[in-house]
Amino acid sequence: MHKEFHPRHPHTCESLSRYAEMLGFGEVHIKYDHATGLRAIIAIHNLNLGPAIGGCRFIHYDSIDSALEDVLRLASMMSYKAAISRLPHGGAKSVILKPKIIKNREAYFDVFGKFVNELNGRYIVAEDSGTTPADMDIIARHTSFVTCTSDAGDPSIYTAIGVRRGIEAAVKFKLKRDSLEGVRIAVQGAGHVGYHLIKELTQHGAKIMVCDPQQELLQRCVNEFKVDTCSPEEIYDVDADIFSPCALGKVLNLETIRRLKVSIVAGSANNQLAHHHHGAVLFEKNILYAPDFVINSGGLIYAAAIYAHGDVKKALVQVNDLYPILLEIFERSKKENLPVNEIAEKMAREKLLMG
């Protein structure tokens, strides 16, 4: 059932059912509200470690099937992310299908908040693509099973801190260095998390080359952090110690991996591997890969800590724990002579089975 972390995409209702079964799903809930037109899905993958937590996406989908496919894939990933991060939570995700014209956004999230509450705490909702802390505030009118409200702060900062700690672990393991001073890092993407990561890295002495198709984002980093820049097409050819994908997913394929001139791949983007087996390609090329669902889990850790404790300091301690977690993954990969992503998934499954 767990042979491959990124199975082939399904295209029919029957294959979606098989897809959910293969991923080991516990619950899938679909809501249609006639009054507002809201169409939403909550997918709870696993509850072995505790109530499931995961963000709510509010984006356009071509169909309910494509939305269902997306939420199933994302929810299963959240189970792995929560387990490997040692959180007392299962994994879940929700999506609201965004209409072409939004007549009343507040009404949408009022209804969705009631939908979350109907699940009696089995699902804790958080901010995600297309949703905001203000949306979480609306949801919070109807349920206590919500985090990332407007008084909780920006989780992307903690995602960036976690990625920086993961990069430090990779540098320690691969380069045998105790600091980032002088380490050359090619960062792909200067958006929300990318910006905060570049800030973290430069503060710790790293030398940054960054690309982004949006010139204003690049210029902001040049002005604030004195980084070097290149075009998006050139980023794979940069001679550096680390390639850090922080934008689009599926950027690591046979062609781009062939072009890399680095010893480490470690970044914040989701689904960095175009296919699961590309982790083995990196392994064979002796490039250390920090699995995306581990290194970018700082935002989830923060959201869970704020929900449970309301304590930023507690969240920061747990985010910093990504350093020893990744070192353990790297060491076990070396000992078992298996790709790092396979080891990380194996460790997450072991944790899920232990409950």
C-alpha positions, 0 to 999 in steps of 0.5 A: 500500500505504501510502496510509492509515496507519489502514486500515479494520478487517477482519472476516474471515480473508480480509480479515485476510490482505489487511490484512496484505498491505496493511500490508506484513507480513513475518512473523506467528507464532501459538503455542498451548500445550496444557499452559498454554492459552497463545494468542499472536501475534507480528507482525513488520512490517519488518526493513529497519532491524534486528531488530524491537522492540515490546511484548507485550500481555496483554489480553482479546480477543473472538476470535483474529481481533480479537487478530490485527487488533490486533497487525497494526495495532500492529506496523505502527505500531511500524515507523513509530515506530522509523523516524521516531525513527531507531532501528536496528530494525524494528517488531513487536508481540505479544499474549497472549490473556488468559483469564478465569481465569489459573491460572499467569501464570508458566507463561504467560510461561515458554512465551512466552519460549521462543516469542520465543527461537525467532525467533532475535533477529528480535523483541525483546520489551518491556513493554506493556498488561497486562504488567509488568517482572516478566513480562519477567524471566520471559521473560528466563529463556529468551531474551536478546531482551527489554528493560524487565526490572525492573532497567531502570527505568520507560519511561513517564518517558521517554515523558513527557520525549519528549512534553515535548520535542515540545511544546517543538518545537511551541511554538517552531514555532507560537508562536515561543517558546523556553520553556514559561513561561506556556504554557497546556496542557489535559491529557486524562488524569492516568494513568501517562504523563499524571502524569509529563508534567504534572510535566515541564510544570509544572517548565518553567513551563507552566500546566496544566488537567487532567481525568481520570475518576478523582478520586484521579489528579486530586487527586494532581496538584492536591496535587503540582503545583497544577494546575487541573482540569475535567471530562472533558466540558469539556476540549475547550472549554478556552481554551488554547495546547495540547490534550494528549491523554494517555489514550484514542485516537480522541479527535480527530473532527469534533465535538471538533476543532470545539470546540478553542480551541488552536493546537497538539495534542500529547500521549502517547495512541496513535491520537489521530485518529479517522480518518486524514483528521482530520489534514487537518481540523486542518491546514485549521483551522491547528492544529499537530498533533504526530503521536502515533507520533512524539511518544510514542516516548520509551518505545520509544527508551528500551527500545531504548537500554537493550537495546543499551547498558544506558545511561540517559544514552544513552537520554536523549540520543536522547529529546531528539532528538525536538525536532529530528525534530519541527521537521523534520516541521513545517517540511516540512509547511509547505513542502509544504503537507501535513498534518503526519501525512501528512508524518511517515508519508511520512518514516517510509516513506522511512526504511524504504525506505532500509533 
